[in-house]
Amino acid sequence: MPSPSLRLYVDAQYTSPYAMSVFVTLLEKGMTFETVTLDLDTAQNQAAEFVQLSLTQRVPTLVEGDFALSESSAISEYLDEAFPQTTVYPTDLKQRARARQVQAWLRSDLQAIRQERSTLVVFYGQKMPPLSPAGEAAAHKLIQAAQALLAGNPLYLFGAWSIVDVDLAVMLNRLILNGDNVPAELVAYAQHQWQRPSVQAWVNLHRPAL
C-alpha cells in the first residue's frame, strides 16, 4: 500500500528530540513524507496557518490530508496503529505499556537535565558548565533508571529495537556528549542506538549556524 501524503513540521535547527523521535519513526516504517521547518525563535509556530493545523502550536506536528496531530508520543503511537506493517513499539501488551511509561517519563521528568544540557550539546557540540546539585540529582536518577532497565547490558530496552531506545539515547547523550560521567555500559548503549541509519539520517541533517 503506498504511503499517504504526509507532512512533518519540525524545528528549523533540527534540535528537537521529539521531532527527531517522529522523524525516526517515519523512516523506520519506510514512509514517504515532506519535512517542513519552522523557526521557533521567530515564533513561526504561532503564525495563523500553523495555529490552524496544530492544536498545541508545537513541533512536531504531523499532517495527513485533513488530519493533523501534535505531541510526539501521540504521533508515533498513531503511526504504529495506523500502519502496523513495521512496528516501533513492542508488540507484547505489557512491554508496550512499559515502553510508553518510559517515553512519558523522559518527556515529563528530569527537567534539570533538559535545562542544563540542552540538545545544542547533542546536535551542535556545545559544551555546558558543570551540573548544578539539581542537575546532578536528575542525572543520578536517569542513570539509575537506565541501569535498571538495561540490567545485563542488553542492546535494547525491550528485547528488540523500539522508538523508546532513541528517546533514552538522546537523554543519555545530553550527558555523554558534554563529557559528564556516565557508566561505560550506558555509553555503549547510547552509541549503539546512535549508529542506527534512521537516527543518523536526523543527526546528519544540515543545520543552520547559530
One Martini backbone bead per residue (centre of mass of N, CA, C, O) as a GRO file, in nm:
protein
  210
    1MET     BB    1   0.094   0.037   0.025
    2PRO     BB    2   0.087   0.352  -0.014
    3SER     BB    3   0.180   0.635   0.103
    4PRO     BB    4   0.073   0.894   0.239
    5SER     BB    5   0.033   1.226   0.267
    6LEU     BB    6   0.308   1.379   0.440
    7ARG     BB    7   0.368   1.612   0.715
    8LEU     BB    8   0.659   1.742   0.894
    9TYR     BB    9   0.696   1.940   1.170
   10VAL     BB   10   0.992   2.127   1.246
   11ASP     BB   11   1.274   2.248   1.350
   12ALA     BB   12   1.522   2.444   1.198
   13GLN     BB   13   1.766   2.300   1.382
   14TYR     BB   14   1.723   2.004   1.460
   15THR     BB   15   1.679   1.972   1.812
   16SER     BB   16   1.431   1.808   1.851
   17PRO     BB   17   1.364   1.510   2.009
   18TYR     BB   18   1.065   1.481   1.912
   19ALA     BB   19   1.103   1.513   1.613
   20MET     BB   20   1.306   1.285   1.587
   21SER     BB   21   1.120   1.053   1.676
   22VAL     BB   22   0.925   1.078   1.431
   23PHE     BB   23   1.125   1.065   1.202
   24VAL     BB   24   1.221   0.779   1.273
   25THR     BB   25   0.952   0.639   1.254
   26LEU     BB   26   0.905   0.693   0.952
   27LEU     BB   27   1.161   0.551   0.850
   28GLU     BB   28   1.109   0.271   0.977
   29LYS     BB   29   0.830   0.254   0.799
   30GLY     BB   30   0.888   0.365   0.501
   31MET     BB   31   0.797   0.662   0.476
   32THR     BB   32   0.664   0.924   0.298
   33PHE     BB   33   0.788   1.266   0.351
   34GLU     BB   34   0.753   1.598   0.452
   35THR     BB   35   0.972   1.854   0.553
   36VAL     BB   36   0.892   2.117   0.787
   37THR     BB   37   1.013   2.428   0.884
   38LEU     BB   38   1.046   2.605   1.202
   39ASP     BB   39   1.101   2.916   1.356
   40LEU     BB   40   1.094   2.955   1.695
   41ASP     BB   41   1.245   3.231   1.740
   42THR     BB   42   1.007   3.370   1.535
   43ALA     BB   43   0.723   3.232   1.577
   44GLN     BB   44   0.608   3.035   1.344
   45ASN     BB   45   0.414   2.861   1.537
   46GLN     BB   46   0.211   3.137   1.549
   47ALA     BB   47   0.103   3.121   1.291
   48ALA     BB   48  -0.199   3.094   1.151
   49GLU     BB   49  -0.157   2.838   0.980
   50PHE     BB   50  -0.044   2.661   1.216
   51VAL     BB   51  -0.269   2.700   1.425
   52GLN     BB   52  -0.479   2.543   1.249
   53LEU     BB   53  -0.315   2.266   1.274
   54SER     BB   54  -0.205   2.314   1.579
   55LEU     BB   55  -0.318   2.285   1.890
   56THR     BB   56  -0.017   2.341   2.040
   57GLN     BB   57   0.203   2.490   1.865
   58ARG     BB   58   0.395   2.238   1.793
   59VAL     BB   59   0.682   2.046   1.785
   60PRO     BB   60   0.559   1.806   1.641
   61THR     BB   61   0.370   1.793   1.328
   62LEU     BB   62   0.120   1.597   1.174
   63VAL     BB   63   0.013   1.565   0.825
   64GLU     BB   64  -0.298   1.402   0.699
   65GLY     BB   65  -0.444   1.581   0.515
   66ASP     BB   66  -0.707   1.672   0.747
   67PHE     BB   67  -0.495   1.555   0.953
   68ALA     BB   68  -0.381   1.658   1.282
   69LEU     BB   69  -0.076   1.604   1.490
   70SER     BB   70   0.046   1.629   1.815
   71GLU     BB   71   0.279   1.496   1.984
   72SER     BB   72   0.501   1.249   1.965
   73SER     BB   73   0.372   0.998   2.100
   74ALA     BB   74   0.101   1.020   1.954
   75ILE     BB   75   0.216   0.990   1.671
   76SER     BB   76   0.360   0.714   1.700
   77GLU     BB   77   0.110   0.558   1.789
   78TYR     BB   78  -0.057   0.612   1.540
   79LEU     BB   79   0.138   0.493   1.330
   80ASP     BB   80   0.141   0.204   1.455
   81GLU     BB   81  -0.173   0.159   1.408
   82ALA     BB   82  -0.209   0.253   1.101
   83PHE     BB   83   0.104   0.117   1.037
   84PRO     BB   84   0.178  -0.220   1.125
   85GLN     BB   85   0.402  -0.357   0.953
   86THR     BB   86   0.592  -0.162   1.122
   87THR     BB   87   0.725  -0.152   1.438
   88VAL     BB   88   0.806   0.080   1.735
   89TYR     BB   89   0.671  -0.114   1.933
   90PRO     BB   90   0.592  -0.334   2.134
   91THR     BB   91   0.373  -0.614   2.111
   92ASP     BB   92   0.362  -0.651   2.394
   93LEU     BB   93   0.151  -0.520   2.617
   94LYS     BB   94   0.341  -0.473   2.865
   95GLN     BB   95   0.584  -0.359   2.710
   96ARG     BB   96   0.429  -0.127   2.583
   97ALA     BB   97   0.360   0.009   2.849
   98ARG     BB   98   0.654   0.051   2.939
   99ALA     BB   99   0.738   0.222   2.701
  100ARG     BB  100   0.537   0.453   2.759
  101GLN     BB  101   0.644   0.515   3.035
  102VAL     BB  102   0.929   0.601   2.954
  103GLN     BB  103   0.846   0.820   2.755
  104ALA     BB  104   0.688   0.995   2.956
  105TRP     BB  105   0.918   1.040   3.157
  106LEU     BB  106   1.125   1.181   2.962
  107ARG     BB  107   0.908   1.427   2.915
  108SER     BB  108   0.837   1.501   3.248
  109ASP     BB  109   1.127   1.475   3.347
  110LEU     BB  110   1.441   1.595   3.403
  111GLN     BB  111   1.462   1.912   3.382
  112ALA     BB  112   1.760   1.979   3.453
  113ILE     BB  113   1.880   1.848   3.203
  114ARG     BB  114   1.730   2.013   2.988
  115GLN     BB  115   1.848   2.288   3.090
  116GLU     BB  116   2.175   2.205   3.121
  117ARG     BB  117   2.129   1.995   2.851
  118SER     BB  118   2.092   2.073   2.573
  119THR     BB  119   2.068   1.984   2.228
  120LEU     BB  120   2.324   2.144   2.155
  121VAL     BB  121   2.513   1.925   2.250
  122VAL     BB  122   2.420   1.702   2.044
  123PHE     BB  123   2.400   1.887   1.752
  124TYR     BB  124   2.650   2.125   1.816
  125GLY     BB  125   2.874   2.072   2.050
  126GLN     BB  126   2.816   2.195   2.305
  127LYS     BB  127   2.928   2.336   2.617
  128MET     BB  128   2.870   2.288   2.959
  129PRO     BB  129   2.849   2.335   3.265
  130PRO     BB  130   2.831   2.219   3.548
  131LEU     BB  131   2.629   2.066   3.743
  132SER     BB  132   2.395   2.098   3.946
  133PRO     BB  133   2.246   1.956   4.204
  134ALA     BB  134   1.989   1.903   4.035
  135GLY     BB  135   2.139   1.776   3.796
  136GLU     BB  136   2.273   1.546   3.950
  137ALA     BB  137   2.010   1.415   4.045
  138ALA     BB  138   1.896   1.362   3.762
  139ALA     BB  139   2.131   1.192   3.658
  140HIS     BB  140   2.107   0.970   3.870
  141LYS     BB  141   1.819   0.887   3.796
  142LEU     BB  142   1.873   0.810   3.504
  143ILE     BB  143   2.096   0.600   3.550
  144GLN     BB  144   1.942   0.414   3.739
  145ALA     BB  145   1.712   0.348   3.539
  146ALA     BB  146   1.883   0.247   3.301
  147GLN     BB  147   2.018   0.013   3.454
  148ALA     BB  148   1.755  -0.137   3.518
  149LEU     BB  149   1.653  -0.167   3.219
  150LEU     BB  150   1.969  -0.280   3.132
  151ALA     BB  151   2.009  -0.536   3.262
  152GLY     BB  152   2.287  -0.709   3.123
  153ASN     BB  153   2.349  -0.535   2.864
  154PRO     BB  154   2.153  -0.463   2.653
  155LEU     BB  155   2.069  -0.320   2.343
  156TYR     BB  156   1.766  -0.324   2.451
  157LEU     BB  157   1.487  -0.265   2.640
  158PHE     BB  158   1.274  -0.498   2.473
  159GLY     BB  159   1.478  -0.699   2.291
  160ALA     BB  160   1.398  -0.478   2.079
  161TRP     BB  161   1.366  -0.235   1.889
  162SER     BB  162   1.270   0.104   1.981
  163ILE     BB  163   1.183   0.432   2.009
  164VAL     BB  164   1.279   0.446   2.310
  165ASP     BB  165   1.581   0.417   2.254
  166VAL     BB  166   1.612   0.698   2.136
  167ASP     BB  167   1.514   0.865   2.377
  168LEU     BB  168   1.727   0.762   2.577
  169ALA     BB  169   1.982   0.835   2.414
  170VAL     BB  170   1.941   1.137   2.414
  171MET     BB  171   1.951   1.179   2.719
  172LEU     BB  172   2.233   1.058   2.759
  173ASN     BB  173   2.380   1.251   2.545
  174ARG     BB  174   2.368   1.507   2.710
  175LEU     BB  175   2.602   1.395   2.887
  176ILE     BB  176   2.815   1.248   2.714
  177LEU     BB  177   2.870   1.498   2.503
  178ASN     BB  178   2.975   1.679   2.761
  179GLY     BB  179   3.151   1.479   2.966
  180ASP     BB  180   2.997   1.325   3.154
  181ASN     BB  181   2.935   1.092   3.397
  182VAL     BB  182   2.905   0.766   3.245
  183PRO     BB  183   2.852   0.461   3.219
  184ALA     BB  184   2.984   0.245   2.990
  185GLU     BB  185   2.719   0.083   2.920
  186LEU     BB  186   2.559   0.346   2.840
  187VAL     BB  187   2.741   0.445   2.621
  188ALA     BB  188   2.717   0.196   2.440
  189TYR     BB  189   2.415   0.211   2.402
  190ALA     BB  190   2.399   0.494   2.274
  191GLN     BB  191   2.590   0.435   2.037
  192HIS     BB  192   2.419   0.216   1.909
  193GLN     BB  193   2.168   0.391   1.848
  194TRP     BB  194   2.326   0.614   1.675
  195GLN     BB  195   2.387   0.404   1.423
  196ARG     BB  196   2.125   0.420   1.317
  197PRO     BB  197   2.012   0.521   1.018
  198SER     BB  198   1.768   0.695   1.115
  199VAL     BB  199   1.939   0.862   1.312
  200GLN     BB  200   2.158   0.964   1.116
  201ALA     BB  201   1.965   1.125   0.937
  202TRP     BB  202   1.927   1.343   1.158
  203VAL     BB  203   2.217   1.411   1.248
  204ASN     BB  204   2.297   1.487   0.924
  205LEU     BB  205   2.160   1.734   0.908
  206HIS     BB  206   2.139   2.051   0.798
  207ARG     BB  207   2.257   2.318   0.996
  208PRO     BB  208   2.231   2.611   1.110
  209ALA     BB  209   2.377   2.867   1.225
  210LEU     BB  210   2.393   3.031   1.545
   0.00000   0.00000   0.00000
